[in-house]
């Protein structure tokens, strides 16, 4: 496929910064919600651990908490990708976007598991292959949400998009990590800006590599992806 196989690291982050500032209050609100949900799950687990429940009952309650939080967090991850896609497409995101694509849950979940296994095998092969696989498949999730893609299609598309730019992507992700470290050092408050900035930046790069900046999002339920 004849895609533009290049992007500017600083240019993409600069563009993401502008988009983040345009939707700052909304993105900070989403980040706070996600953080609060994560903290609430940990607090609940701590309460159960310190409770007087029997081992069997405590295990069952913890299993239920884990399952519920896992399902909700996965739905939220998909929703965040939708939000970032709307923002990078010049659209106004909505809170409903967090749960709008819940129909993609199992597709996204199975693709995530598959990618996790591939990356894990790569790391067992002297680490470097794992890094390569992680970079090569880094856009599978956003492609699922963007194009209503199937599992194998999303992995193949991510692999194609990242050909020739994986070393540059590594530098890009390292820079995002440093930016988030600065946010953490700023009493942690800076993360409310750097986390959404990082997510927007990743989708900006995805759009540049896929040359789809001017294409509409595909939400049609009539699309039947092949898994």
N, C-alpha and C positions, 0 to 999 in steps of 0.2 A: 504494500500500500504506500502511496506517495505522500507521506506525512512530513511536515516540517520537523526535522530531527534536531532541533536546537532550541535553546531557551536561555535567557539571561538570568543568572541567579539573583543578582542585585536588582535587575529590572522587575523580576517576578515578585520579589519581596516588597519592592517599592509600590508596585501595583496593588499587592495584597494589603499593604499599609493603608493606602487610600480607601480601598473598599472596606476595610475594618473600621476606619474612622467614620465612614458614611453610615455604618450600621452599628456603631459602638455600643449604645445602650442595649440594643437587642442582643448582641453577641455576648456582652458581659452578663446579661440576664440568663442566657442559655448556659454559659460557663458556670455561673453560680448554682444554677439548678442541678447541673450534672455533678458538681462537687458536693452539693448538699445531699444528693441521692447516694453518692458513694460513701460519704461519712455516715449517713443514716444506716446503711447496710452494715458497716463496720461496728457501729454502736450496738445495733441489735444483736450481732454475733457476740460481742463482748458481754452484753447483758445475759444472754443464754449461757455463755461459758461460766459466768459467776453465779448462776441461779442454782437453786437446790433441786433441780430436776434430775431424775435418774439418767444414767448414761444413755439408755435406749431412747428415752423421750427427748433428751437434749440433742442427740444425733439426728432424730427425725425433724425436730424444729429447725436445726441448723441446715439440714438438707433442703427443707422447704424455703427457708430464707435465701439460700444460695440459688435455688432454681428460679425463684421469683425475681431476684435482683439480676440474675444472668439474662433472663428473658427481656426484662425492661431495659437493661443496659444495651443489649443488642439492638432492640428497636430504636433506642435513642441514637446509637451510632449511625444507623441507617438514616434516621431523621436529620442528624447533623450534616451528613453528606448531601442530603437534599437541600438543606439550607445553604450550604456553601456553593452548591451548583446554582441555586437561584441568585445568590449574591454576585457570583462571577459572571452570570448571564445578564446582569443589570436589572434583575427583578427584586421586588420587595419580599423578604422572607416573612413567614407567619409562624406563630406558635404551633399551629396545626400541622406544620411540616414535620414536626418531631415524630408524629405517628402516622403520617399520611401513607407511607410506603411499607407498612407492617406486613403486607402481602409478600414482600421480598424476604421475610425473616428466614425461612428455611434455606432459601437459595444462598443468601449471604452467609448464613451459619455454616453450611456444608462447604462453601468455597473457602471460608476462613479456616476451617479445620484442615482442608486439603492443603492450603498454602502453609499452614503451621507445620504440617507433617513434612512437606517438601523442604521448608527452611530448616527444620530440625535435622533432617537427614543431611542437608548441606553442611550444617555446622559440625556434624559428626565426621564429615569428610574434611577435616583440617580447617574448619571455620570459614575460610575464604569462599568456598562454594555457597555456604549459607548466606553470606553477605550478598553475593551475586544474585541468588534466588530471591532474597528479600527485596532487593532493589528492582529486579526484573518483574516481580509480581505486586509491586507496591500500589498499583492503580486498579487492581481487580475490583475492589469494593465500590469505588466511585463510578466505574464503568457499569457495574450492575445497576446502580441507582440511576445513572444518567441515561442509559440506553435500554433499561429493562432487560439486560443481557442474561444469558444462561451462565452456568458455572464454567464450563469449558471455554465458552466464548470469552468470558471476562478474563480468564487466565491467559488465553492466547493473545487477546488484544493488549493486555498490559505488557506481555512479553515483547510484542511488536513495537509498542510505543516507546519502550525504554531502550531498544537496540541503539547502540552507538552513543548513548548519553548516560550510561549507568555510572561511570566514574564521576561525571558532573552531578548526577543525582546524589551520589554519596557526599560530595562537598556541600550540596544544597541541604541535605538532611542534617549534616554536622553543624552547619550554620544555624539551622532552626533550633537544634539542641542547645547551642550556645546562647541564642536569643532567649530561650525559655529558662536557661540557667540564670541569666541576668534578671529575668522576671522573678525567679525564686529568691535571688539575693536581695531584691527590692522588697523585703519583708513579706514575700509571697504574694503581695497585692499585684505586682506586675504581671503575674501569671494570668490575671483576668483579661489582660490585653494580649500577652504573648501567645497564649494557647489558641485563642481564635485567630490571631494573625497567622500562626503556623498552619492551621487547618485551611484557611483561605488561600494561603500561598501554595499549598500542595495542589489544590484544585485549580488554581491559576496555571500551574505548570502542566497539569493534566490537560487542560483546555488548549494550551499552546502546543503541546506535543500531538494532540489529536486533531489540531486545526479545526476545532468545533466551536470556536468562540461565537460565531454568528449563527449556529444552528440552534433551533428551538429544543427545549427539553422534551423528551418523549414520554408522555404519561398515558398514552392510549392503552386501555385494558385489553384491546383486541390483539396486541402483540403476544405471540406465543413463542417464548424462547425455548430453544432446545437445550436440555440439561445434559 
